[in-house]
Amino acid sequence: MLTLESVGCAVEARLNGMPVAALGPAGGRVAVAVHEYTLSGRNQLGLAIGTAAPGAVAQPRVATAAVWARARLMLVRQGHAPVDERSRELAALDWAAAEGSSYETPALRTSEVDLPVNFQRWRWLDAPPIALNPAVQRQVLEFVQQLALELGRGNPDPWLAAARLRFDELALAYQRPAGEGVQRFRDHLQALHVAKALKIVPPTADELVLRPLVDGRLLECVTPLGAAVLRTQNDAPLANHAWPIRLAMVDAKIYVLR
């Protein structure tokens, strides 16, 4: 598992270039399982301090109080938490700015670590880089719009077809039966459909931002505010659900890999 903690700054933790956890400016703490982003042998742990649009120029800031962030990779026994005394720290990465000091955001810190795991080589590592141009943007927009329409109708099949490789790799990563995740998704969507909790509005071009990840091999589909673009917009906010999309393109065909 990866734990991320911060005080006084927005921060994103990355594993092998993939964003896996984030905290807002208020800071806090979060812990997530990261099997599907972890590699056998050499891995890169990263901290991205501050949030900005791709290509933004770093801006100076002054710490009016102590500002810090820390990511840790933990080996956790099944059924236990990272804070359990039997959990073992495999790697840690820290960043801090003392009160009164200046620092720049966005800023990226990384470190390399060898991990004693035995995962396969995930497909997103070998996906071809995507040339982000108007034609690709249009194709992805139409793809996401169609997914939104079908999910809003309670039809999981287009999503399951596009994300088949994702479901296969998650099953391998967490040692679960191959069809378990697919059936769980079907059941969840059906329950939302019965509860009339599938108000999904297809995004417009202005509402879709394509964020390149892992050297452009994946595109993350988010709103201008960084939220998952594929999400319900029900009247009761606590009843809303989101489906993050990180897609690859091979021979002009779209695959949801994470």
Backbone torsions as a table, in degrees:
resi	resn	phi	psi	omega
1	MET	NA	156.3	174.2
2	LEU	-113.6	131.7	173.6
3	THR	-110.6	140.0	179.3
4	LEU	-129.2	128.9	178.0
5	GLU	-130.9	147.0	176.4
6	SER	-156.9	158.4	174.7
7	VAL	-135.7	124.0	171.0
8	GLY	78.1	10.4	-179.5
9	CYS	-153.9	150.6	170.0
10	ALA	-78.0	139.6	-176.4
11	VAL	-149.4	148.9	176.8
12	GLU	-128.4	130.1	175.9
13	ALA	-94.4	138.4	-179.6
14	ARG	-126.5	143.5	175.5
15	LEU	-126.3	116.6	-176.0
16	ASN	56.3	38.1	177.1
17	GLY	84.6	-6.7	-176.5
18	MET	-97.7	125.7	174.7
19	PRO	-63.0	128.7	-178.0
20	VAL	-123.0	-18.9	179.3
21	ALA	-159.1	151.7	-179.2
22	ALA	-149.3	150.9	174.8
23	LEU	-131.6	146.8	-179.4
24	GLY	-81.0	-176.1	-177.2
25	PRO	-57.9	-26.9	-179.7
26	ALA	-74.0	-14.6	-179.4
27	GLY	80.8	-162.9	-179.2
28	GLY	135.8	-151.9	-178.1
29	ARG	-150.4	141.0	177.8
30	VAL	-147.8	150.0	177.3
31	ALA	-134.2	134.0	-178.1
32	VAL	-138.2	149.8	171.9
33	ALA	-77.6	139.1	-174.0
34	VAL	-132.0	28.4	179.2
35	HIS	-52.0	-45.4	-171.3
36	GLU	-75.1	-0.2	176.4
37	TYR	-116.3	0.6	-172.7
38	THR	-98.5	141.4	-177.1
39	LEU	-115.1	155.1	171.5
40	SER	-70.2	130.2	178.6
41	GLY	86.7	-129.5	-172.1
42	ARG	-73.1	129.3	177.4
43	ASN	-130.8	155.6	176.5
44	GLN	-115.0	124.2	175.9
45	LEU	-102.1	134.4	-176.6
46	GLY	-136.1	152.3	172.8
47	LEU	-125.4	121.2	174.8
48	ALA	-104.4	112.6	-176.7
49	ILE	-91.6	126.8	-178.6
50	GLY	82.2	157.6	179.7
51	THR	-119.1	142.9	180.0
52	ALA	-160.6	161.3	176.7
53	ALA	-67.9	152.9	178.3
54	PRO	-54.4	134.3	178.9
55	GLY	82.8	2.8	-179.1
56	ALA	-66.2	148.2	179.0
57	VAL	-82.9	138.8	179.3
58	ALA	-62.0	140.2	-179.4
59	GLN	-120.4	141.1	179.3
60	PRO	-75.0	146.8	175.4
61	ARG	-135.5	160.6	174.7
62	VAL	-120.0	130.1	179.7
63	ALA	-78.1	110.3	177.4
64	THR	-79.7	-11.3	172.9
65	ALA	-151.5	174.9	179.0
66	ALA	-60.1	132.8	-179.5
67	VAL	-125.6	129.7	-179.0
68	TRP	-157.0	162.5	176.6
69	ALA	-148.6	149.6	180.0
70	ARG	-148.1	132.8	173.7
71	ALA	-117.0	139.9	178.1
72	ARG	-134.5	138.1	170.5
73	LEU	-98.1	125.0	-173.6
74	MET	-121.2	139.4	170.6
75	LEU	-94.8	112.7	-169.6
76	VAL	-116.7	134.5	175.2
77	ARG	-66.8	143.6	-179.0
78	GLN	-57.8	132.0	-179.9
79	GLY	85.8	0.8	-179.7
80	HIS	-114.8	168.3	-179.0
81	ALA	-100.8	160.3	178.6
82	PRO	-59.3	-26.2	-178.7
83	VAL	-81.0	-7.3	178.8
84	ASP	-60.8	140.7	-175.8
85	GLU	-64.0	-19.0	178.8
86	ARG	-88.0	-4.2	175.2
87	SER	-76.4	148.6	-176.0
88	ARG	-121.8	130.1	177.1
89	GLU	-77.8	124.5	179.4
90	LEU	-96.4	-31.2	-179.1
91	ALA	-163.1	153.6	177.5
92	ALA	-143.9	148.1	177.4
93	LEU	-138.5	124.4	-176.5
94	ASP	-118.2	149.8	171.7
95	TRP	-142.9	141.7	-179.3
96	ALA	-154.9	151.3	171.6
97	ALA	-131.3	122.5	-178.4
98	ALA	-70.6	155.2	177.8
99	GLU	-55.5	130.4	179.3
100	GLY	89.7	-8.6	-179.8
101	SER	-90.5	161.4	178.0
102	SER	-103.2	152.0	177.0
103	TYR	-152.4	165.6	-177.9
104	GLU	-112.7	145.3	171.1
105	THR	-133.6	145.3	-3.8
106	PRO	-73.3	150.6	177.9
107	ALA	-137.6	146.1	-178.5
108	LEU	-124.1	130.5	174.3
109	ARG	-120.5	137.7	-179.9
110	THR	-137.0	158.5	172.1
111	SER	-148.4	154.7	-179.4
112	GLU	-102.2	143.9	-179.7
113	VAL	-149.1	139.6	172.7
114	ASP	-92.4	127.6	-176.6
115	LEU	-112.4	137.9	-179.0
116	PRO	-84.0	64.6	-179.9
117	VAL	-124.1	169.9	-175.7
118	ASN	-135.8	53.0	178.4
119	PHE	-86.0	155.9	175.1
120	GLN	-71.7	173.3	174.8
121	ARG	-84.0	116.4	-175.0
122	TRP	-71.5	149.2	-174.1
123	ARG	-64.9	-30.5	-177.2
124	TRP	-65.2	-20.3	179.5
125	LEU	-68.4	-26.0	-176.1
126	ASP	-112.3	9.8	177.0
127	ALA	-66.4	143.9	-179.6
128	PRO	-71.4	146.1	175.7
129	PRO	-58.1	143.4	-177.6
130	ILE	-101.7	124.8	175.4
131	ALA	-79.5	107.4	-174.6
132	LEU	-81.0	102.3	-178.4
133	ASN	-134.6	173.3	-177.9
134	PRO	-56.1	-35.9	-179.7
135	ALA	-65.8	-42.7	178.0
136	VAL	-66.1	-42.9	178.9
137	GLN	-59.0	-41.7	179.1
138	ARG	-66.5	-43.4	-179.3
139	GLN	-62.1	-43.5	-179.9
140	VAL	-67.0	-40.9	178.6
141	LEU	-59.8	-46.7	179.0
142	GLU	-62.7	-38.2	178.4
143	PHE	-62.1	-48.4	-178.2
144	VAL	-68.3	-39.5	177.8
145	GLN	-60.3	-42.4	179.4
146	GLN	-66.3	-41.4	175.3
147	LEU	-59.0	-44.0	-179.4
148	ALA	-60.6	-43.0	179.3
149	LEU	-61.9	-46.7	-176.3
150	GLU	-69.6	-41.2	177.5
151	LEU	-63.9	-39.0	178.0
152	GLY	-62.6	-24.4	176.7
153	ARG	-88.1	-0.7	-178.4
154	GLY	82.4	16.8	-178.8
155	ASN	-100.2	109.1	-177.7
156	PRO	-85.8	-10.1	-168.2
157	ASP	-61.6	-44.8	178.5
158	PRO	-60.7	-39.5	177.9
159	TRP	-65.3	-45.7	-178.5
160	LEU	-63.8	-35.9	178.2
161	ALA	-67.6	-44.1	-178.6
162	ALA	-69.5	-30.8	-174.2
163	ALA	-105.2	19.3	-177.0
164	ARG	-57.7	-44.0	-179.9
165	LEU	-64.9	-36.1	177.3
166	ARG	-61.5	-48.1	-179.8
167	PHE	-63.5	-38.9	178.7
168	ASP	-61.8	-44.4	-176.9
169	GLU	-72.7	-34.5	176.1
170	LEU	-64.7	-37.9	177.1
171	ALA	-62.1	-42.3	177.0
172	LEU	-66.1	-42.7	-176.0
173	ALA	-62.8	-38.3	-175.8
174	TYR	-109.0	12.9	174.1
175	GLN	53.5	53.0	178.9
176	ARG	-116.9	158.8	176.0
177	PRO	-57.5	143.8	-171.5
178	ALA	-57.1	-38.9	-175.7
179	GLY	-91.8	0.0	-174.4
180	GLU	-64.7	-46.0	-179.3
181	GLY	-65.0	-38.2	178.2
182	VAL	-62.7	-47.1	-179.3
183	GLN	-65.9	-37.0	177.8
184	ARG	-62.8	-40.3	178.3
185	PHE	-65.1	-44.3	178.5
186	ARG	-58.0	-47.0	-177.7
187	ASP	-64.0	-41.0	-179.0
188	HIS	-64.5	-45.5	-179.1
189	LEU	-66.4	-38.6	178.6
190	GLN	-63.5	-40.8	178.7
191	ALA	-63.5	-40.4	177.2
192	LEU	-65.5	-38.7	179.6
193	HIS	-64.4	-44.5	179.1
194	VAL	-62.9	-37.5	-179.3
195	ALA	-80.8	3.4	-177.2
196	LYS	53.6	44.4	-178.4
197	ALA	-116.6	32.9	-178.9
198	LEU	-118.8	49.2	174.4
199	LYS	-79.5	100.3	-178.1
200	ILE	-121.7	122.4	-179.7
201	VAL	-100.9	117.7	178.0
202	PRO	-57.5	135.7	-176.8
203	PRO	-73.1	151.3	170.5
204	THR	-89.8	174.4	179.3
205	ALA	-59.7	-36.7	-179.2
206	ASP	-71.5	-18.1	-176.7
207	GLU	-98.1	1.0	-178.3
208	LEU	-116.5	120.0	174.4
209	VAL	-113.3	129.4	178.2
210	LEU	-100.7	111.9	-177.4
211	ARG	-100.4	113.3	178.8
212	PRO	-66.8	136.6	177.5
213	LEU	-125.7	160.0	175.7
214	VAL	41.5	62.8	176.9
215	ASP	59.4	33.2	175.4
216	GLY	81.3	7.2	-179.9
217	ARG	-77.4	-23.2	175.7
218	LEU	-126.2	153.7	172.0
219	LEU	-119.3	126.4	175.7
220	GLU	-94.5	129.9	-177.4
221	CYS	-96.9	109.3	-176.2
222	VAL	-133.4	167.4	172.8
223	THR	-81.6	170.0	176.0
224	PRO	-57.9	-22.4	178.1
225	LEU	-91.9	0.8	176.0
226	GLY	92.6	4.8	178.9
227	ALA	-83.4	161.1	176.1
228	ALA	-61.3	130.1	-175.6
229	VAL	-73.9	-26.4	180.0
230	LEU	-96.2	102.5	-173.0
231	ARG	-156.9	157.6	173.9
232	THR	-81.1	153.8	177.9
233	GLN	-130.3	59.2	-178.5
234	ASN	-74.9	162.9	-178.6
235	ASP	-66.5	-32.0	178.1
236	ALA	-93.7	106.3	-174.0
237	PRO	-55.8	-36.3	-177.0
238	LEU	-69.7	-12.9	-179.4
239	ALA	-96.5	10.6	-177.5
240	ASN	-86.0	154.1	-179.2
241	HIS	-135.1	153.8	-179.4
242	ALA	-135.8	149.4	178.0
243	TRP	-125.0	95.8	178.5
244	PRO	-60.1	145.3	-179.3
245	ILE	-128.1	121.8	170.2
246	ARG	-125.3	110.2	-169.0
247	LEU	-115.5	154.6	173.4
248	ALA	-115.4	162.0	176.5
249	MET	-130.4	124.6	178.2
250	VAL	-129.9	120.3	-178.2
251	ASP	52.4	44.4	176.2
252	ALA	67.4	12.3	176.3
253	LYS	-108.2	141.3	-174.4
254	ILE	-96.7	134.8	175.9
255	TYR	-129.3	131.8	173.8
256	VAL	-87.1	109.5	-176.1
257	LEU	-98.9	-22.7	176.6
258	ARG	-148.4	NA	NA
